[in-house]
Amino acid sequence: MAEKTTYVLAVDDDVHVLRTLKAIVKEFGMTPLLAENVPEALTILKEYPIDIILTDMIMPEIDGLAFIDIVKNTYPTIPIAVLSAYGSISDTVAALSKGAYNFIPKPFSVEGIKAIIEKGLRLRKLSLNTDVLSGYITNETRFEFPNDPNLFPAIQYYLVKECQWRGIEEDSLLTNISICLDETLMNAYVHGNQEDEQRKIKLSAHFSNHILSISVQDEGAGFDSSSIITEVEKLDPLTMNNKGLFIVQNIVERIEFNDSGNEIRFFFSY
């Protein structure tokens, strides 16, 4: 099996710095990719599986801090080290606070660059291995609470924050999760539990192998779920009674009901 190529992206508007970094990176048996500005660097990031980034702070058009923001939002597992010129300590501190893992003072030494790259590659390997491991981890969060709609916003907020903590960051997906929770909780409150505050609602969120399943169960008598699904599929959603179920069905990947019809489970991929 061929040995994997290690790509090091160096970003600096000083061509002399880039030439020096190119020679050092090649000396370590890695492949250097050079960019004189952030737009060039972003093009390279789209074309190559970059393993580590070395970036200057002061550059035309887009500076290093903005570049770090872009990379961390789009390529969060790529470690970034900052090339720090004398007198730019405030920029260096800001870069570290934004997610850069280390800095390299200018003028730099071969040994210094090597140490920084080796540390970055260890972090890169750790990030990739953690991402692979996440496919084997199962987590479940369970709630049981009174049939009180005043609690629903807090429950939705808590679950959305947990989704973010578990790596679900796409705004549209988080919005859809919140919409489904709102519709199904209100359905449980009104139709299942008949607005009886003595009854309870059970909710569980199951995270496994990049699939999120959420179930909402009330203490009502249930219903014939197959007939309701048929109604949702055949009738005009602007005139039907089950608009909430229509909305949920059209923004999730799959819906399931238990045998008695008082529990709905819906699924998302992330």
Sequence and secondary structure as in RCSB ss.txt:
>XXXX:A:sequence
MAEKTTYVLAVDDDVHVLRTLKAIVKEFGMTPLLAENVPEALTILKEYPIDIILTDMIMPEIDGLAFIDIVKNTY
PTIPIAVLSAYGSISDTVAALSKGAYNFIPKPFSVEGIKAIIEKGLRLRKLSLNTDVLSGYITNETRFEFPNDPN
LFPAIQYYLVKECQWRGIEEDSLLTNISICLDETLMNAYVHGNQEDEQRKIKLSAHFSNHILSISVQDEGAGFDS
SSIITEVEKLDPLTMNNKGLFIVQNIVERIEFNDSGNEIRFFFSY
>XXXX:A:secstr
      EEEEE S HHHHHHHHHHHHHTT EEEEESSHHHHHHHHHHS   EEEEES  SSS HHHHHHHHHHH 
TTS EEEEE TT HHHHHHHHHTT  EEEESS  HHHHHHHHHHHHHHHHHHHHHHHHGGG EEEEEEEEES GG
GHHHHHHHHHHHHHHTT   HHHHHHHHHHHHHHHHHIIIIISTT TTSEEEEEEEEETTEEEEEEE SS    H
HHHHHHHHHS TTT S HHHHHHHTTSSEEEE TTSSEEEEEEE 
